[in-house]
Structures are given as C-alpha cells and as structure tokens.
Amino acid sequence: MDKEKRTGEEPVPDNAIEMLNPMQVRALRQIESYGWQLQFIRRPLFQDPVPVVIDADGKKIGILEEDGRINMEPDIKVRE
C-alpha cells in the first residue's frame, strides 16, 4: 500500500476497522458488495477519524458518517 506523503502513515491502516464504529463497519460491508472500498481514513488531530470510500470505477467518493450513512457530497479535497 502507498505511504501517505505528509506523515508516512498508511492511507488505510491495518487497524482500520477498529477506527470505525459498528454502524460504519456495517455500512462499509454492505457497500463493499457493490464494489466500493475504503480509500483512506483521514485522522485529524483532536477529531474523530473520517473514513473515505470510493466506488469501483474510482469516480465517486463518499464519507462514511457516524450513523452509517454515506455522504456523497463530502466537503473534502482529494489529491490525485
């Protein structure tokens, strides 16, 4: 897996599931059956981790919200 350029951390750490709450894990498992995958987890200081998912085509991104919903209009910028 590629290293994150700014901190040297993995975009999806080995303990990624431990960083998600049960509703987010359940939502992730459901969307994985449609080809979506966890792209990376943003880990802002003093805030909850922000899991970012991407569709099978790599064209749509979303954020797994705390309640398991997928925010398809996230207010984030993603580097290429």
N, C-alpha and C positions, 0 to 999 in steps of 0.2 A: 504494500500500500504506500502511496506517496506520503511524504512528510509535509506537514503544514509549514509553509515558508517562513512565517514570522516567529514561531516559537519552537519548531522542531517536533511538535506533537503530531500524532496520527489524526487525520480528519475524523475517522471513526475508531475510537479507542477499543481495545479488547474488552473492556467492561461497559460497553455502550448500553446494553440492556439494563444494567444496574443504575444508569443515569436517568432512565425513563421511569415514569410512574406506571402502574398497572393499566390505566386507560390508554396511555400512549403505546405501550407494548402490544396491547390487543389491537389497536388501530393499525400499527405497523404490520403485524402478522396478517391482518385482513388485506391491506393494500399490496403486500408482497405477492399475494396470489394473482394480482393484476399486473405484475412486472415492476412495481415501484420498489425502490430500495432506499435505505438510509444513505444519504450522500455524505453528510458530515454533521457534527454536533458543535455548535458554537458554544463556547464556555466563557461568557463574560464574567468579569470579576464581580463578586457580591450579588450575582443574579443566578436564577435557575438556568440550567443548560437549555439550549434551543436546538432541537433536532430538525434537520432539514432533509426532506425527501425529494427524490427525483423520479420522473416516470421512465418507463422502459425506453422511450425514444430519446431521452435526455433533453426534452424541450420544455417540460413543465416542472416547476418546483413548488414545494409547499412546506409549511411548517406544521409539525405535529403539536397542536395546542395541548395545554394541561388536561383538558377534558376529553382528549382523543380525537377532536375534530381536526380536519386538515384545512389549514388556511391557505387557499390557493392564490391569494393576493397579498403575499408577505411584503413587509416593508424592509427588505434587506437587499443588499447588493452582493452579487456573487462574482468572484473573479473567474476569468476564463482559464 
